[in-house]
Amino acid sequence: MFNKILRSKITGFSGFFLFIAAIFVILLVQRAFPYFLYGPFGFGYDTGIYKKTFEGILSVSDIFTSQVSILPSFLAYLVDFFHLPMELYLYFFYIFASAFIVIPLYLLTREYFGKEAGVVAAVLFTVSAIQVIASQFFLFKAMIGASFLLFSLYFYGKKSYLFYIFALLLAFTQLPQLLLLIVAVSFDALIDFKNKKLFYFVGIFALLGLLSGLYIYNFDQLSNAINVVFSSLTGQGVGSFDSHQTGLFMTVTEYFGYALYIFLFGIFGIFLSYKKEGVLPLQTGVIFVMVVIFWHLFFQNRFVVEMDLLLMPFAAHFLVTVFKKYLKKLVFRRSAAAFLMAGVLVTTFLYYKTTLPALSDYEVYALEFINEQKESNYVFVTDTRYAPWFYGFSNKITMAPGIFESVWDFDTWTVYHAGDVEKKVLMLTALTEKYGTFYLFEGLNQADLNYQDKSSQIKRLFAVSNAKVYQILPQGNL
C-alpha cells in the first residue's frame, strides 16, 4: 500500500516536472532562434547599446558609471575579469535568462492557484507573442529583472526573507520593475502589518538602505527615472513621443492585436480570484500596470511586457477553473497535456519560420564596409533604428537623430526629413565644417536619393539592394 502511494506521488511529481522541463528546453531553443539564424543581428534595437556598454566595463569604477544598471554591469565586469568571451554573456546568458522566466512564473502560479494552473501559465508564456517579441527586442535588463520580480512576489506570498534578496537584485537590475514590486506589496503590507510586524520592519529598513545606495552609486539613473515619473503624473509628459517617457516597445493597441486572449482570460481570472487569500499583491501589481498603460503614464509601452506576464497566472486560473470538473479524469488530463504541448511545438515552428533579422545581409555588408574605411572616424545614420547597430558594431563615432553624437536638435531634424534632396545635401555638406569627412549610411527602408548627383562633395562608395554608403567631403578636400 505504501509503495503504491509513494509510486503515485513520484509519478505525479515527475509528470509536472517533466512537462515544465520540456517547456524550458523548448523555450531555450525558441529564444535562441534569432541568434542561431542571424547572429547578433537577429536581435533588436538595444543590442548594439549593450554590446558597446558591456565591452567598456573594464574596472570596478566603470560598473557605477555605466549607463546600464549595476547588476548587469557587474556581471559584464566579471566576464572581462575572468577573460571570458563577451558573446557568452551578451547572447547565451541572455537567451538563458529569457527562457528561465518560466520557472518563477510556474512556481508563483502554482503557489497561488495550484500545479495545473502553473503548467497552463508556463504554456501561455511559451506561446505568448509578446514575450517572444520582447526577447527578440533584446530587453536585457527587463528579461533578467522579470525573474527577480516573479521570485520576489513568490517569496513575499510565503513571507520569506528571501523576498528581500530578490527585491534587492531587482533594484540593481531594473528600476521600473522595482517600482511595480513596491506598489504591488505596499497595499498588502498596510493591511497585514499587525500580523507580520518584524517582516515589514525589516522591509522598511531595507528600502531606506536601498534608496540610499541607489542615490549614492547611481544617482543620475535614479533621478532621471524619478523625473520621468513625476513629469508624467503632473501631465507634463502625457502625449510625448520621447522613448524615455513612453518606453520603446509596443502600444496597448498593438498588444491587443497579439494577445487579446491572455488579457481577457486574465481579467476573468482576476474576478474569480477576488476573495482568494494571499493574491492581493499580484492583483495590485496588475492593476498598477494597467493604470500606467491605459492612462499613458511613464514607460507605458514597456510595461506592456509586465502586464502580459502578470496576467498569465490569472488567465491560467480561469482556464483551470472552467475545465475543473474534467481535470479529475485521467484521460482528459493526458489529452489536455498533449494538446498544450502540441500548441507549444506548433507555435515554436511558426516562430522559427517567421523570425526575421533586424538588419538584412546587405545592411550588414554596408556596416562591415564602413568599418574598413580609414578616411574618417564618423558615420552619420539618419534613421534612429540603425543607430545602435553602428554604435555597437562599427569602429566609428555614430552621429544620429537625438542619440549618441546628436548633430541637430529636434526642429532641425524635422526640417531635414521634410526637405527635398537639394535641402538634404546642403545640410549634410554643412556638417563637414564641424566633423570634416564622414560617412553616411542609409538602409533598405530609405529611398535612394542619389546624393552624388547633386553635389561634388558627396561620393557613393557602396550600393547593394538599396543599402547605401556615401562619403561626405569638406569643400576644400575635393
DOZA-578105 format. One record per residue (C-alpha): residue number from 0; residue in three letters; z, x, y. Coordinates in nm, 4 decimals. Each point is the difference from the previous one (the first is absolute). Example, Ala and Ser with C-alpha at 12.3 -4.5 7.8 and 13.67 -1.06 7.14 Angstrom:
BEGIN
  nr rest        z        x        y
   0  Ala   0.7800   1.2300  -0.4500
   1  Ser  -0.0660   0.1370   0.3440
END
This chain:
BEGIN
  nr rest        z        x        y
   0  Met   0.0000   0.0000   0.0000
   1  Phe   0.0999   0.2778   0.2404
   2  Asn  -0.3163   0.1949  -0.0782
   3  Lys  -0.2098  -0.3085   0.0654
   4  Ile   0.1611  -0.0571   0.3401
   5  Leu  -0.0316   0.3686   0.0900
   6  Arg  -0.3645   0.0072  -0.1084
   7  Ser  -0.0687  -0.3121   0.2078
   8  Lys   0.1540   0.1536   0.3125
   9  Ile  -0.1850   0.3285  -0.0436
  10  Thr  -0.3285  -0.1828  -0.0557
  11  Gly   0.0553  -0.2162   0.3075
  12  Phe   0.0897   0.3018   0.2119
  13  Ser  -0.2940   0.1984  -0.1331
  14  Gly  -0.2392  -0.2839   0.0775
  15  Phe   0.0980  -0.0087   0.3675
  16  Phe   0.0279   0.3786   0.0213
  17  Leu  -0.3404   0.0586  -0.1581
  18  Phe  -0.1663  -0.2596   0.2217
  19  Ile   0.1390   0.1582   0.3197
  20  Ala  -0.0837   0.3489  -0.1301
  21  Ala  -0.3584  -0.1136  -0.0640
  22  Ile  -0.0169  -0.1516   0.3495
  23  Phe   0.1239   0.3270   0.1501
  24  Val  -0.2612   0.2065  -0.1848
  25  Ile  -0.2741  -0.2419   0.1080
  26  Leu   0.1234   0.0261   0.3587
  27  Leu  -0.0166   0.3797  -0.0150
  28  Val  -0.3617  -0.0208  -0.1109
  29  Gln  -0.0786  -0.2702   0.2513
  30  Arg   0.1540   0.1803   0.2967
  31  Ala  -0.1779   0.3210  -0.1013
  32  Phe  -0.3504  -0.1530   0.0109
  33  Pro  -0.0713   0.0952   0.3648
  34  Tyr   0.0940   0.3640  -0.0586
  35  Phe  -0.1710   0.0490  -0.3355
  36  Leu  -0.3158  -0.1751   0.1186
  37  Tyr  -0.0324   0.1575   0.3450
  38  Gly   0.2719   0.2601   0.0455
  39  Pro   0.2067  -0.0236   0.3199
  40  Phe  -0.2830  -0.1930   0.1663
  41  Gly   0.0736  -0.2957  -0.2272
  42  Phe   0.3161  -0.0682   0.1968
  43  Gly   0.0349  -0.1456   0.3462
  44  Tyr   0.0565   0.0573   0.3652
  45  Asp   0.3243   0.2021  -0.0035
  46  Thr  -0.0989   0.2552  -0.2653
  47  Gly  -0.1143   0.2683   0.2425
  48  Ile   0.3064  -0.0441   0.2217
  49  Tyr   0.2405   0.0528  -0.2903
  50  Lys  -0.2004   0.2957  -0.1301
  51  Lys   0.0014   0.1782   0.3351
  52  Thr   0.3670  -0.0774   0.0595
  53  Phe   0.1269   0.1014  -0.3439
  54  Glu  -0.1995   0.3227  -0.0016
  55  Gly   0.1651   0.0917   0.3312
  56  Ile   0.3575  -0.0332  -0.1308
  57  Leu   0.0844   0.3627  -0.0811
  58  Ser   0.3632   0.0267   0.1143
  59  Val   0.3175  -0.2092   0.0128
  60  Ser  -0.0439  -0.0551   0.3737
  61  Asp  -0.3481  -0.1448  -0.0654
  62  Ile   0.1620  -0.2796  -0.2037
  63  Phe   0.1755  -0.1374   0.3069
  64  Thr  -0.2903   0.0437   0.2428
  65  Ser  -0.2555  -0.1573  -0.2348
  66  Gln  -0.1680  -0.3253   0.1037
  67  Val   0.0787  -0.1270  -0.3522
  68  Ser   0.3521  -0.1119  -0.0995
  69  Ile   0.2606   0.2475  -0.1192
  70  Leu  -0.0022  -0.0643  -0.3761
  71  Pro  -0.3802   0.0223  -0.0550
  72  Ser  -0.0037   0.3069   0.2261
  73  Phe   0.2854   0.1591  -0.1967
  74  Leu  -0.1897  -0.0537  -0.3257
  75  Ala  -0.3088   0.1580   0.1573
  76  Tyr   0.2155   0.2998   0.0983
  77  Leu   0.1221   0.0353  -0.3603
  78  Val  -0.3593  -0.0057  -0.1223
  79  Asp  -0.0833   0.2915   0.2305
  80  Phe   0.3285   0.1795  -0.0784
  81  Phe  -0.0689  -0.0015  -0.3741
  82  His  -0.3690   0.0842   0.0560
  83  Leu  -0.1227  -0.3180  -0.1654
  84  Pro  -0.3446  -0.1442   0.0787
  85  Met   0.0256  -0.2456   0.2892
  86  Glu  -0.2474  -0.2237  -0.1842
  87  Leu   0.2678  -0.0548  -0.2661
  88  Tyr   0.2301  -0.1581   0.2574
  89  Leu  -0.2589  -0.1552   0.2266
  90  Tyr  -0.1955  -0.1861  -0.2688
  91  Phe   0.1650   0.0059  -0.3442
  92  Phe   0.3521  -0.0638   0.1254
  93  Tyr  -0.1374  -0.2737   0.2253
  94  Ile  -0.1794  -0.1654  -0.2934
  95  Phe   0.3223   0.0104  -0.2012
  96  Ala   0.2043  -0.1427   0.2907
  97  Ser  -0.2508  -0.2840   0.0499
  98  Ala   0.0303  -0.0998  -0.3663
  99  Phe   0.3752   0.0568  -0.0288
 100  Ile   0.0736  -0.2910   0.2374
 101  Val  -0.0399  -0.2334  -0.2973
 102  Ile   0.3206   0.1373  -0.1608
 103  Pro   0.2497  -0.1006   0.2731
 104  Leu  -0.1985  -0.3217   0.0523
 105  Tyr   0.0496  -0.0889  -0.3659
 106  Leu   0.3705   0.0912   0.0105
 107  Leu   0.0615  -0.1966   0.3195
 108  Thr  -0.1799  -0.3097  -0.1254
 109  Arg   0.1702   0.0210  -0.3394
 110  Glu   0.3404   0.0261   0.1701
 111  Tyr  -0.0562  -0.3166   0.2028
 112  Phe  -0.2250  -0.2124  -0.2204
 113  Gly  -0.0030   0.1385  -0.3555
 114  Lys  -0.2180   0.2243  -0.2165
 115  Glu  -0.2925  -0.2413  -0.0237
 116  Ala  -0.0231  -0.0193   0.3784
 117  Gly   0.0256   0.3785   0.0169
 118  Val  -0.3057   0.0356  -0.2236
 119  Val  -0.1961  -0.2563   0.2030
 120  Ala   0.0914   0.1797   0.3247
 121  Ala  -0.1271   0.3271  -0.1502
 122  Val  -0.3285  -0.1693  -0.0903
 123  Leu  -0.0322  -0.1503   0.3494
 124  Phe   0.0497   0.3457   0.1474
 125  Thr  -0.2699   0.1445  -0.2266
 126  Val  -0.2604  -0.2648   0.0847
 127  Ser   0.0895  -0.0252   0.3718
 128  Ala  -0.2987   0.0981   0.2124
 129  Ile   0.2385   0.0675   0.2905
 130  Gln   0.1925   0.2649  -0.1914
 131  Val  -0.3236   0.1564  -0.1276
 132  Ile  -0.1435   0.0184   0.3520
 133  Ala   0.3290   0.1345   0.1390
 134  Ser  -0.0015   0.2786  -0.2597
 135  Gln  -0.3631   0.0906   0.0661
 136  Phe   0.0689  -0.0147   0.3751
 137  Phe   0.2321   0.2973  -0.0592
 138  Leu   0.3195  -0.1461   0.1442
 139  Phe   0.1945   0.3048  -0.1163
 140  Lys   0.3400  -0.0783   0.1532
 141  Ala  -0.0246  -0.3718  -0.0734
 142  Met  -0.0742   0.0570  -0.3691
 143  Ile   0.3011   0.2285  -0.0441
 144  Gly   0.2188  -0.2201   0.2201
 145  Ala  -0.0868  -0.3158  -0.1956
 146  Ser   0.1813   0.1311  -0.3082
 147  Phe   0.3037   0.0975   0.2081
 148  Leu  -0.0007  -0.3451   0.1627
 149  Leu  -0.0110  -0.1833  -0.3329
 150  Phe   0.2624   0.2264  -0.1592
 151  Ser   0.2222  -0.0558   0.3054
 152  Leu  -0.0249  -0.3771  -0.0363
 153  Tyr   0.0573   0.0293  -0.3754
 154  Phe   0.3197   0.2044   0.0349
 155  Tyr   0.1180  -0.2065   0.2960
 156  Gly  -0.0127  -0.3069  -0.2240
 157  Lys   0.2229   0.1866  -0.2441
 158  Lys   0.2281   0.1142   0.2868
 159  Ser  -0.0533   0.3538  -0.1251
 160  Tyr   0.0544   0.2967   0.2309
 161  Leu  -0.3382   0.1275  -0.1177
 162  Phe  -0.1295  -0.2461   0.2584
 163  Tyr   0.1004   0.2422   0.2753
 164  Ile  -0.1757   0.2940  -0.1660
 165  Phe  -0.3305  -0.1852  -0.0204
 166  Ala   0.0447  -0.1416   0.3500
 167  Leu   0.0493   0.3576   0.1242
 168  Leu  -0.3136   0.1155  -0.1809
 169  Leu  -0.1878  -0.2915   0.1574
 170  Ala   0.1317   0.0912   0.3446
 171  Phe  -0.1510   0.3472  -0.0275
 172  Thr  -0.3282  -0.1384  -0.1317
 173  Gln  -0.1086  -0.3175   0.1834
 174  Leu   0.1812  -0.1511   0.2995
 175  Pro  -0.1710  -0.3450   0.0025
 176  Gln   0.1058  -0.0550  -0.3619
 177  Leu   0.3533   0.1123   0.0908
 178  Leu   0.0077  -0.2646   0.2732
 179  Leu  -0.1096  -0.2588  -0.2566
 180  Leu   0.2797   0.1094  -0.2345
 181  Ile   0.2654  -0.0124   0.2740
 182  Val  -0.1030  -0.3514   0.1000
 183  Ala  -0.0177  -0.1108  -0.3660
 184  Val   0.3564   0.1043  -0.0827
 185  Ser   0.1731  -0.0574   0.3353
 186  Phe   0.0086  -0.3795  -0.0221
 187  Asp   0.1381   0.0115  -0.3533
 188  Ala   0.2566   0.2615   0.1058
 189  Leu   0.1316  -0.2249   0.2775
 190  Ile   0.0462  -0.2870  -0.2439
 191  Asp   0.1504   0.2080  -0.2817
 192  Phe   0.2024   0.2499   0.2067
 193  Lys   0.3451  -0.1240  -0.1089
 194  Asn  -0.0760   0.0452  -0.3684
 195  Lys  -0.1405   0.3522   0.0246
 196  Lys   0.1707   0.1591   0.3022
 197  Leu   0.0014   0.3558  -0.1348
 198  Phe  -0.3673  -0.0159  -0.1025
 199  Tyr  -0.1023  -0.1135   0.3487
 200  Phe   0.2306   0.2376   0.1876
 201  Val  -0.1700   0.2865  -0.1831
 202  Gly  -0.3302  -0.1492   0.1147
 203  Ile   0.1054  -0.0196   0.3646
 204  Phe   0.0992   0.3663   0.0105
 205  Ala  -0.3098   0.0976  -0.1974
 206  Leu  -0.2215  -0.1854   0.2494
 207  Leu   0.1665   0.1661   0.2995
 208  Gly  -0.0386   0.3408  -0.1619
 209  Leu  -0.3613  -0.0729  -0.0873
 210  Leu  -0.0931  -0.1089   0.3511
 211  Ser   0.1703   0.3090   0.1409
 212  Gly  -0.1952   0.2228  -0.2374
 213  Leu  -0.3297  -0.1684   0.0832
 214  Tyr   0.0792   0.0277   0.3704
 215  Ile   0.0709   0.3718  -0.0237
 216  Tyr  -0.2740   0.1101  -0.2397
 217  Asn  -0.2777  -0.2516   0.0555
 218  Phe   0.0593  -0.1337   0.3473
 219  Asp  -0.3662  -0.0372   0.1036
 220  Gln  -0.0978  -0.2053  -0.3044
 221  Leu   0.3131  -0.2160   0.0210
 222  Ser  -0.0368  -0.0632   0.3734
 223  Asn  -0.3714  -0.0836  -0.0366
 224  Ala   0.0780  -0.2516  -0.2736
 225  Ile   0.2766  -0.1569   0.2091
 226  Asn  -0.2300  -0.0206   0.3036
 227  Val  -0.2692  -0.1775  -0.2040
 228  Val   0.2541  -0.2501  -0.1358
 229  Phe   0.1519  -0.0787   0.3390
 230  Ser  -0.3338  -0.0223   0.1818
 231  Ser  -0.1122  -0.2425  -0.2689
 232  Leu   0.3126  -0.2161   0.0222
 233  Thr  -0.0270  -0.0179   0.3786
 234  Gly  -0.3645  -0.1050  -0.0203
 235  Gln  -0.1465   0.3208   0.1428
 236  Gly  -0.1750   0.0907  -0.3240
 237  Val  -0.1261  -0.3418  -0.1070
 238  Gly  -0.3764  -0.0096  -0.0266
 239  Ser  -0.0278   0.3775   0.0068
 240  Phe  -0.2661   0.1708  -0.2070
 241  Asp   0.1947   0.3258  -0.0132
 242  Ser   0.0344   0.0997  -0.3658
 243  His   0.3466   0.1404   0.0760
 244  Gln   0.0970  -0.3531   0.1057
 245  Thr  -0.1762  -0.2071  -0.2668
 246  Gly   0.0012   0.2395  -0.2946
 247  Leu  -0.3369   0.1104  -0.1355
 248  Phe  -0.0703  -0.2121  -0.3090
 249  Met  -0.1115  -0.3638  -0.0198
 250  Thr   0.0715  -0.3251   0.1829
 251  Val   0.1789  -0.2928  -0.1595
 252  Thr  -0.3297  -0.1923  -0.0062
 253  Glu  -0.1584   0.2762  -0.2066
 254  Tyr   0.3088   0.0003  -0.2213
 255  Phe  -0.0458  -0.3684  -0.0816
 256  Gly  -0.3568   0.0746  -0.1054
 257  Tyr   0.1311   0.2447  -0.2602
 258  Ala   0.3377  -0.1350  -0.1112
 259  Leu   0.0514  -0.3622   0.1006
 260  Tyr   0.1155  -0.0788  -0.3543
 261  Ile   0.2884   0.2517   0.0197
 262  Phe   0.0997  -0.1383   0.3386
 263  Leu   0.0053  -0.3632  -0.1179
 264  Phe   0.1741   0.0743  -0.3315
 265  Gly   0.2503   0.2127   0.1914
 266  Ile   0.0786  -0.2794   0.2469
 267  Phe   0.0532  -0.2433  -0.2874
 268  Gly   0.2234   0.2585  -0.1672
 269  Ile   0.2123   0.0400   0.3136
 270  Phe   0.0653  -0.3747   0.0061
 271  Leu   0.0865   0.0039  -0.3712
 272  Ser   0.2474   0.2844   0.0551
 273  Tyr   0.1622  -0.1614   0.3050
 274  Lys   0.3447  -0.0367  -0.1620
 275  Lys  -0.0228   0.2952  -0.2394
 276  Glu   0.2894   0.2407   0.0368
 277  Gly  -0.0698   0.3513   0.1275
 278  Val  -0.3606  -0.0552   0.1119
 279  Leu   0.0785  -0.0322   0.3722
 280  Pro  -0.0928   0.3607   0.0959
 281  Leu  -0.3428  -0.0337  -0.1610
 282  Gln  -0.0542  -0.3400   0.1638
 283  Thr   0.1082   0.1406   0.3373
 284  Gly  -0.2370   0.2946  -0.0376
 285  Val  -0.2973  -0.2277  -0.0711
 286  Ile   0.0837  -0.2272   0.2934
 287  Phe   0.0329   0.3020   0.2291
 288  Val  -0.3424   0.1429  -0.0875
 289  Met  -0.1559  -0.3448   0.0367
 290  Val   0.1461  -0.0347   0.3507
 291  Val  -0.1344   0.3450   0.0909
 292  Ile  -0.3453  -0.0757  -0.1415
 293  Phe  -0.0541  -0.3571   0.1153
 294  Trp   0.1443   0.0597   0.3482
 295  His  -0.2063   0.3189   0.0391
 296  Leu   0.2943   0.2271   0.0673
 297  Phe   0.0251   0.3731  -0.0773
 298  Phe  -0.2067   0.1564  -0.2831
 299  Gln  -0.1016  -0.3509  -0.1143
 300  Asn  -0.3115   0.1116  -0.1853
 301  Arg   0.1828   0.2727  -0.1906
 302  Phe   0.2830  -0.2397  -0.0938
 303  Val  -0.2579  -0.2033  -0.1953
 304  Val   0.0482   0.2514  -0.2835
 305  Glu   0.3761  -0.0648  -0.0091
 306  Met  -0.0423  -0.3770   0.0208
 307  Asp  -0.2352   0.0028  -0.2978
 308  Leu   0.2440   0.2204  -0.1944
 309  Leu   0.3164  -0.1989   0.0777
 310  Leu  -0.1679  -0.3306  -0.0829
 311  Met  -0.0784   0.1153  -0.3545
 312  Pro   0.3505  -0.0561  -0.1461
 313  Phe  -0.0018  -0.3543   0.1383
 314  Ala  -0.3556  -0.0650  -0.1198
 315  Ala   0.1006   0.1232  -0.3454
 316  His   0.3088  -0.2228   0.0064
 317  Phe  -0.2149  -0.3012   0.0850
 318  Leu  -0.2498   0.0678  -0.2812
 319  Val   0.2730   0.0565  -0.2595
 320  Thr   0.1758  -0.3183   0.1112
 321  Val  -0.3210  -0.2029  -0.0323
 322  Phe  -0.0598   0.1253  -0.3554
 323  Lys   0.3676   0.0213  -0.0945
 324  Lys  -0.0015  -0.2489  -0.2854
 325  Tyr  -0.3093   0.1606  -0.1553
 326  Leu   0.1536   0.3487   0.0108
 327  Lys   0.2431  -0.1058  -0.2728
 328  Lys  -0.2892   0.0065  -0.2452
 329  Leu  -0.0868   0.3397  -0.1441
 330  Val  -0.3714  -0.0837  -0.0224
 331  Phe  -0.0125  -0.0876   0.3695
 332  Arg   0.1886   0.3158   0.1002
 333  Arg  -0.2398   0.2189  -0.1947
 334  Ser  -0.3026  -0.1883   0.1295
 335  Ala   0.1309   0.0275   0.3575
 336  Ala   0.0570   0.3741  -0.0413
 337  Ala  -0.3531   0.0452  -0.1365
 338  Phe  -0.1432  -0.2083   0.2852
 339  Leu   0.1906   0.1974   0.2642
 340  Met  -0.1065   0.3326  -0.1491
 341  Ala  -0.3608  -0.1174  -0.0175
 342  Gly   0.0193  -0.0922   0.3681
 343  Val   0.1359   0.3452   0.0822
 344  Leu  -0.2778   0.1747  -0.1945
 345  Val  -0.2770  -0.2149   0.1498
 346  Thr   0.1368   0.0584   0.3519
 347  Thr   0.0205   0.3739  -0.0646
 348  Phe  -0.3603   0.0101  -0.1201
 349  Leu  -0.1171  -0.1952   0.3057
 350  Tyr   0.1928   0.2376   0.2241
 351  Tyr  -0.1705   0.2940  -0.1707
 352  Lys  -0.3422  -0.1581   0.0588
 353  Thr   0.0666  -0.0824   0.3651
 354  Thr   0.1859   0.3141   0.1135
 355  Leu  -0.1991   0.1610   0.2808
 356  Pro   0.0562   0.3287   0.1819
 357  Ala   0.1216   0.0151   0.3593
 358  Leu  -0.2786   0.2482   0.0748
 359  Ser  -0.3436   0.0021  -0.1571
 360  Asp  -0.1402   0.3127  -0.1636
 361  Tyr  -0.2228   0.0564   0.3019
 362  Glu   0.2937  -0.0219   0.2423
 363  Val   0.1920   0.2492  -0.2139
 364  Tyr  -0.3028   0.2312   0.0062
 365  Ala  -0.0046  -0.0294   0.3801
 366  Leu   0.3695   0.0864   0.0177
 367  Glu  -0.0545   0.3046  -0.2211
 368  Phe  -0.2998   0.0998   0.2130
 369  Ile   0.2144  -0.0076   0.3159
 370  Asn   0.2602   0.2199  -0.1720
 371  Glu  -0.2675   0.2638  -0.0544
 372  Gln  -0.0982   0.0122   0.3688
 373  Lys   0.1495   0.2811   0.2084
 374  Glu  -0.1186  -0.0657   0.3558
 375  Ser   0.2897  -0.2315   0.0939
 376  Asn   0.3533  -0.0986  -0.1063
 377  Tyr  -0.0450  -0.3620   0.1118
 378  Val  -0.1486  -0.3058  -0.1672
 379  Phe  -0.0344  -0.3301   0.1846
 380  Val   0.0307  -0.3242  -0.2032
 381  Thr  -0.0870  -0.3156   0.1937
 382  Asp   0.1224  -0.2428  -0.2683
 383  Thr   0.3778   0.0103  -0.0586
 384  Arg  -0.0408  -0.0807  -0.3690
 385  Tyr  -0.1444   0.3461  -0.0583
 386  Ala   0.2507   0.1899   0.2109
 387  Pro   0.2759   0.0604  -0.2612
 388  Trp  -0.2533   0.1387  -0.2483
 389  Phe  -0.1165   0.2653   0.2430
 390  Tyr   0.3580   0.0625   0.1119
 391  Gly   0.1104   0.0749  -0.3559
 392  Phe  -0.3099   0.1344  -0.1705
 393  Ser  -0.1884   0.1938   0.2653
 394  Asn   0.0949   0.3334   0.1469
 395  Lys  -0.0715  -0.1327   0.3485
 396  Ile   0.2064  -0.1595   0.2751
 397  Thr  -0.0765  -0.3719  -0.0191
 398  Met  -0.0945  -0.1857   0.3190
 399  Ala   0.0183  -0.3769  -0.0506
 400  Pro   0.0712  -0.3373   0.1672
 401  Gly   0.3699  -0.0174   0.0874
 402  Ile   0.1163   0.2360  -0.2760
 403  Phe   0.0395   0.3753  -0.0532
 404  Glu  -0.1938   0.1716   0.2843
 405  Ser  -0.0672  -0.3174   0.1976
 406  Val  -0.2640   0.0858   0.2584
 407  Trp  -0.0101  -0.3318   0.1928
 408  Asp   0.2338  -0.2843   0.0856
 409  Phe  -0.0591  -0.3529  -0.1327
 410  Asp  -0.2077  -0.1147   0.2976
 411  Thr  -0.2295   0.3015  -0.0265
 412  Trp  -0.0460  -0.0608  -0.3718
 413  Thr  -0.0963  -0.3589   0.0791
 414  Val  -0.2648   0.1238   0.2435
 415  Tyr  -0.1337   0.2415  -0.2626
 416  His  -0.0303  -0.2578  -0.2767
 417  Ala  -0.1584  -0.2563   0.2327
 418  Gly  -0.2479   0.2473   0.1493
 419  Asp  -0.3602   0.0596  -0.1011
 420  Val  -0.1122   0.3263  -0.1586
 421  Glu  -0.0692   0.1645   0.3383
 422  Lys   0.3545  -0.0777   0.1169
 423  Lys   0.1446   0.1351  -0.3243
 424  Val  -0.1981   0.3225   0.0360
 425  Leu   0.1291   0.0538   0.3550
 426  Met   0.3603  -0.0544  -0.1089
 427  Leu  -0.0342   0.2240  -0.3065
 428  Thr  -0.1588   0.2903   0.1844
 429  Ala   0.2616  -0.0270   0.2780
 430  Leu   0.2686   0.0837  -0.2583
 431  Thr  -0.1446   0.3480  -0.0411
 432  Glu   0.1503   0.0912   0.3379
 433  Lys   0.3462  -0.0133  -0.1646
 434  Tyr  -0.0667   0.0681  -0.3671
 435  Gly  -0.3140   0.2122   0.0072
 436  Thr  -0.2245  -0.0360  -0.3026
 437  Phe   0.1147  -0.2662  -0.2486
 438  Tyr  -0.1354  -0.1941  -0.2977
 439  Leu  -0.0521  -0.3738  -0.0025
 440  Phe   0.0256  -0.1945  -0.3261
 441  Glu  -0.1249  -0.3546  -0.0493
 442  Gly   0.0222  -0.1816  -0.3322
 443  Leu  -0.1926  -0.2525  -0.2021
 444  Asn   0.1306  -0.2975   0.1976
 445  Gln  -0.1179   0.1407   0.3315
 446  Ala  -0.3544  -0.0458   0.1282
 447  Asp  -0.2335   0.3000   0.0182
 448  Leu  -0.0491   0.0367   0.3753
 449  Asn  -0.2069   0.3215  -0.0124
 450  Tyr   0.2085   0.1730   0.2671
 451  Gln  -0.2118   0.3149  -0.0344
 452  Asp  -0.2968  -0.1837   0.1511
 453  Lys   0.1979  -0.0818   0.3150
 454  Ser   0.1403   0.3409   0.0928
 455  Ser  -0.0786   0.3647  -0.0636
 456  Gln   0.3778   0.0590  -0.0238
 457  Ile   0.0150  -0.1907  -0.3289
 458  Lys  -0.1341   0.1315  -0.3298
 459  Arg   0.0019  -0.1910  -0.3263
 460  Leu   0.1143   0.2341  -0.2780
 461  Phe   0.0451  -0.2395  -0.2921
 462  Ala  -0.1366  -0.3432  -0.0831
 463  Val   0.0214  -0.1449  -0.3509
 464  Ser  -0.0005  -0.3753  -0.0600
 465  Asn   0.1259  -0.0704   0.3524
 466  Ala   0.2884   0.2506  -0.0173
 467  Lys  -0.0703   0.2207   0.3014
 468  Val   0.1328   0.3194   0.1555
 469  Tyr  -0.0971   0.1061   0.3504
 470  Gln   0.0812   0.3113   0.1986
 471  Ile   0.0796  -0.0651   0.3663
 472  Leu  -0.0619   0.3056   0.2183
 473  Pro   0.1111   0.0828   0.3553
 474  Gln  -0.2780   0.0140   0.2565
 475  Gly   0.0227   0.3762   0.0300
 476  Asn  -0.0372   0.0633  -0.3752
 477  Leu  -0.3527  -0.1364  -0.0318
END
